[in-house]
Amino acid sequence: MTESLNLLRQHGFSELACQFAAFIDRKEQGEQPLISLTAGLLTEAMAQGHVCLNLTHLPDTLQPMADLLPDSIEQWQSALKAGKSVGEPGDYKPLILTDEGLLYLYRYWLDERDVAQAIRQRLHQVEELDVLQLNKDLADWHNPVEGVDWQKVAVAIALSWHIAVISGGPGTGKTTIVLKILQCLSRQSENLRIGLAAPTGKAAARLQQSISREQNLEVKTLHRLLGITEHNDQGRYNAERTLPLDVLIIDEASMIDISLMAKLIRALPQKARLILLGDSQQLASVESGAVLASLSEGQQGYFSDEFIVQFPELGLTQADTEPHHSILTDSFVRLQHSYRFDKDSLIGQLAAEVNAGHSDNAISLLLEQPESTWLPPDERSLLNTVSNGYLAFINAVENEARPQDILQAFDEFRVLAALKQGPQSVFSVNRMMIRFLAQRGWRTAQTYYPGRPIMIIRNDYRQQLFNGDIGVILRDENGQLKACFYFGEELRWVSLNRIPAHETVFAMTVHKSQGSEFDAISILLPDEISPILNRELLYTAITRARKTLSILATEQVLRHTIQSRHQRESGLKNQFEK
């Protein structure tokens, strides 16, 4: 094993990968070095978000190890199957190898299998559906758009199927759809037990704010819904003790990893309906798996003749019927009309070109804009961009404006960085702004000073503050320095010694920005190519902006980012074909 371990360490593998490889080697009694080496590769792939290791297509970051592996996939698979640690689907062994050449940790194979089974069980219509009432509700919904009204299609599949997957970019009306689903459900039955959830506290709070005027339902994080805590990572609800729900609606579903989805699906009663909404083009969860992206891959939304006839109000035609077999026929829709960005919007056009991987078109779009839209990532350009972006906030703090005005001014602009540490990162922007404000007389040498923006980085249910919530350190009406948060129309003050774990937030990572929107953003990419850079990251960053954006990046890095994809390996789609 020493040789395999040395090879892993020489290639910069994590200590976790090395230790797992050593564990497998002990199970193999040192007789199968290729299996222990492969176990290390699998661990590293999972750290990059993959659910499994695809033997036929190694991730780019693992390609340097290819010379150490067998010449053919058949040889590799045979060598793995010869070991004691590797089994086939259905076996109870540390590693599971499928016929397609996908290698899993047993737990992740089980998670993926259970998610696929639960979705298959829900691929049927709701028996007690009042079709006449639903058609009336759709007809009464005046929502003038040209061609097919995809929002109405989304509501129809959500009401009529036990599983509905609704994917759409920013401004395509997902929140409106949630409200319409709730209204239509109430007309179908007054006794339905409905749950609303989102993966993060920030996303849950945004949905809560959007629906609170019309619906008296609480939106929970998935962890809170399941009763998952730091002392109970399996949660209070499971297959034996299921959630007391008839319908569960989940927003921002792109952020759900395979393990969390498996816990959720096991805890959901078999008869309960599941409605997933999100943007499948966005960055996936930090953890392994991208369930929404896997379900949405290659899907446009296909509908049977029966569905088209059943809902004439939708305007679907025979052209929308399925050209080939799709597991999600009648239960998947991709929203196609943006209510936020018109055809001339830079944000909308740029997002589309980045999403398609068209780097030349994206570069041309940026060159047509004012010089302030695309800048080099040097410190001078960065300081000018960031200080001007936060100028209204800085003035509001210095003029001792009302707390709500200060918080609103801060939320108008944000710097989104690809990296957390290093040059051109969250850390470097925060440090630069602290120096800049110190030169203006701010007391930034202190831990807490008036005007310090903070972001919560750990959920605190007692304080009702969640990962991603943003506030500003200010003086309250009594002159006491506290953290001030603004939720909806309500100010909330928190004593300094009761603030959950937090950090300064003049800049935040693109990952942390998911579920948030700002009037203006500046996107900061490093001046060197990094494995973290891909079109999903840039698309997510661009679509956080409502009105304006600027990008600080070299052309080389920008092109690389647009042309690179991070498709996570998963066998979820394969499960449906069995």
WOQUIVEN-V145544 format. One record per helix or strand. SS is the DSSP state (hx for helix, st for strand). FROM is the first residue (numbers start at 1). TO is the last residue. Records with the same first field share a line. If there is no record, write none. Layout:
# WOQUIVEN-V145544
SS->FROM-TO, FROM-TO
This chain:
# WOQUIVEN-V145544
hx->2-10, 15-27, 33-47, 60-68, 73-81, 106-121, 131-140, 150-160, 174-188, 201-211, 222-226, 253-255, 258-267, 291-296, 305-310, 312-314, 318-320, 346-356, 359-367, 371-373, 379-389, 391-398, 403-410, 426-439, 496-498, 510-513, 535-542, 555-563, 572-576
st->53-54, 86-87, 95-97, 102-105, 125-125, 161-161, 163-167, 194-198, 219-221, 229-229, 232-232, 247-251, 273-278, 303-303, 321-321, 332-334, 374-375, 413-417, 453-456, 460-460, 465-465, 470-475, 481-487, 490-495, 502-504, 507-509, 518-524, 545-552
